């Protein structure tokens, strides 16, 4: 993930807040992931990436996250 200044005007254009009220924890977490992926895909598309490039990059990143997940090392608060 790349670091950008917090005051970047692009944050308002590409970050969608997921509503917290009225959702169980599973639905809330899935909704956050869904919105985050859509926001990332919008940004990638706007930067000129094709749908196939976006798909490959997202799958590569998700695969890396899953491959590096080690539940026994996660704290109970995570």
C-alpha positions as CSV (number, residue, x, y, z in Angstrom):
1,X,0.0,0.0,0.0
2,X,1.3,3.4,-0.8
3,X,1.3,6.3,1.6
4,X,-0.3,9.6,0.7
5,X,-0.9,12.7,2.8
6,X,-4.1,12.6,4.9
7,X,-5.2,16.0,3.5
8,X,-5.3,14.6,-0.1
9,X,-8.4,16.0,-2.0
10,X,-8.7,12.5,-3.6
11,X,-9.8,11.0,-0.3
12,X,-13.2,12.6,-0.6
13,X,-13.5,11.4,-4.2
14,X,-12.6,7.8,-3.6
15,X,-13.4,6.8,0.0
16,X,-16.9,5.8,0.8
17,X,-17.9,5.4,4.4
18,X,-19.9,2.3,5.3
19,X,-22.9,3.0,7.6
20,X,-22.4,1.5,11.1
21,X,-26.0,1.4,12.3
22,X,-28.4,-1.5,11.6
23,X,-25.8,-4.1,10.6
24,X,-24.6,-7.2,12.5
25,X,-20.8,-7.5,12.8
26,X,-20.4,-9.9,9.8
27,X,-22.5,-7.8,7.5
28,X,-20.7,-4.7,8.7
29,X,-17.2,-6.2,8.0
30,X,-18.3,-7.6,4.6
31,X,-19.8,-4.2,3.7
32,X,-16.6,-2.4,4.6
33,X,-14.6,-4.8,2.4
34,X,-17.1,-4.4,-0.5
35,X,-17.0,-0.6,-0.3
36,X,-13.2,-0.6,0.0
37,X,-12.8,-2.7,-3.1
38,X,-15.3,-0.6,-5.1
39,X,-13.4,2.6,-4.0
40,X,-10.1,1.1,-5.0
41,X,-11.4,-0.1,-8.4
42,X,-12.9,3.3,-9.1
43,X,-9.5,4.9,-8.4
44,X,-7.7,2.3,-10.5
45,X,-10.1,2.8,-13.4
46,X,-9.8,6.6,-13.1
47,X,-6.0,6.2,-13.3
48,X,-6.3,4.4,-16.6
49,X,-6.1,0.8,-15.7
50,X,-8.2,-1.6,-17.8
51,X,-10.8,-3.9,-16.1
52,X,-8.5,-6.9,-16.7
53,X,-5.5,-5.1,-15.0
54,X,-7.7,-4.1,-12.1
55,X,-8.9,-7.6,-11.7
56,X,-5.4,-9.1,-11.8
57,X,-4.1,-6.5,-9.3
58,X,-7.0,-6.9,-6.8
59,X,-6.7,-10.7,-6.9
60,X,-2.9,-10.5,-6.5
61,X,-3.3,-8.3,-3.4
62,X,-6.1,-10.4,-1.8
63,X,-4.1,-13.6,-2.4
64,X,-1.1,-12.0,-0.7
65,X,-3.2,-11.0,2.3
66,X,-4.7,-14.5,2.6
67,X,-1.3,-16.2,2.2
68,X,0.2,-14.0,4.9
69,X,-2.7,-14.5,7.4
70,X,-1.6,-16.5,10.4
71,X,-4.5,-16.7,12.8
72,X,-2.5,-18.1,15.7
73,X,-0.4,-14.9,15.7
74,X,-3.4,-12.6,15.7
75,X,-4.3,-11.0,19.0
76,X,-7.8,-11.4,20.4
77,X,-8.6,-7.7,19.8
78,X,-7.7,-7.8,16.1
